Amino acid sequence: MNSESGATELAEPNLRAWLTTIGLDVEYVRGAGNTLFMRGDDGAEIPVIDYAGGYGALFFGHNHPVITARARELLDTGAPVLAQFSAHPQASRLVLELNRIIHRELGDTEPYYATFANSGAEAIEAAVKHAELDRVSRLSAVTGELEAATARARSAVLAGEAAVDPGVWQRLGVPRPAGDGDAVADLVAEIARRNAAQTARPPVFLALEGGFHGKLGTSVQLTHNEGYRAPFQALAAGARFVPRERPEVLKDILAEESGTLLGLAVTGGGVRLVERDHHTLCAFLVEPIQGEGGIRPLSEEFARQIQEFSAAAGCPIVVDEIQSGMGRVGRLLASSHLGLRADYYVLAKSLGGGLAKAAVMLVRGSRYRQEFELVHSSTFAKDGFSCPIALTVLELLEADGGRAYTLALERGAALAGMLESVRAAFPDVVKEIRGRGLMLGLEFHDQSGSADPLVRDAVASGTFGYLIAGHLLQAHRIRTFPTASAVSTLRFEPSVLLTDAEIDRLEEALTDVCAILRGRTGKRLAIP
Ligand code: F0G
């Protein structure tokens, strides 16, 4: 449907061909609120209810009138979009406003400094780069201190003011020289060799199984799905994936990633060995509710354990709020519901109001490295179009005493209630409803034993959820998708404008899908 017949497709042609096989190859020509209009065969517009919501980037829906008015005003007044290396009052206001809301949600006053980016994955990369700059800077401060102390100890020995404790040679396995001269040269060389081996160890990131943090060079290594990650393993440092709700694993990882940095120090007339603990853990990445991994909320208990581990190990937490943040679960930060406090927050998706590509990475004041500003930038980030749009989005969120947050919870509860009633009617088909606010998922039971070969084949090829998505679009004019790394879960991330009538339409559609999957009606999925 909708393909320009005969035209050669060079823009991801294989994806396009696959979309055709499941009826998803439609062209949308207009969007308003929760509705996308697709072009019908006769050229007329066909309304489709959008539950995919730009994968969660449309908290205020398609083309929200206040946001589009702001965009028009910017264009009409000739607001400069690209004026790099100048004052950016809109960006400054945006970050102050983000701080004001974050302080309210965390009950704290520590500032968060911002670095801008153009996409979620790019902002994650910025957070990771900042964390690595911080890690290597701290490491070099420690090794610098140890080297200076070692040099002082060596001078003291050479000046005859101190003697090396016999245990030091033994501990390092260095033979004790017999003659005169620089008696500690071998010892110092061995310490330098061991420290170099420690500091050369690459950083290790912690991320949760099922997590998704983007698909760029570094961020894809923090994304659990092996299909996305494995081919690019050599491009960036790897992550260690922590099973969800298994805090005991963290202790083992810390032990495995720990090492010792060495130095010499003079106390009294003796030179002794100084040992400083060190580990390679650079940052711990967490989504408060895993999105792409199947709409899986983090428990408060596990969030607390992650926070405790991070504090004890000195490993900063990067909370990825790219999908869960910006009001979707009734707060700016979904993690603030959990009592989780991050060293880094990353926001994107809905920050741009569905019009601008905007992302921001926020670093807690006590961790912030101002030199990062000199080593990280992008031509398009912090631009004069996306920053005012993002400010308008924050104004909409905060208007009427934060009515949008309350509405997200209220509309989310209505949607979740309907999904639960579908589950109750089809407990043999629907396994679980998960999520919070307007970030909800419906997981189907395993359909690999289906009597319908179409369904069985889709399960076998890992495309089951897309088959259902094709049916929902073709038979019910409803748009949603499975979560890409957990294709038995459909995700529902509509805008806060969601109406009861739209919920009813989804209920009808899901009831139809469940009845078909149950296999007693003789009806089949509507696939071209
Ligand atoms: N982090 C999270 C939690 C995300 O959900 C996404 C994207 C990203 C990072 C990357 O952001 O696409 O702007 O570079 N999630 C999409 C999804 C792809 O399917 O949920 P991006």
Boltz pocket constraint, residues with backbone or C-beta under 6 A from the ligand:
constraints:
  - pocket:
      binder: B
      contacts: [[A, 55], [A, 119], [A, 120], [A, 121], [A, 122], [A, 124], [A, 212], [A, 213], [A, 214], [A, 215], [A, 287], [A, 289], [A, 291], [A, 292], [A, 320], [A, 321], [A, 322], [A, 323], [A, 324], [A, 348], [A, 349], [A, 484]]
      max_distance: 6.0
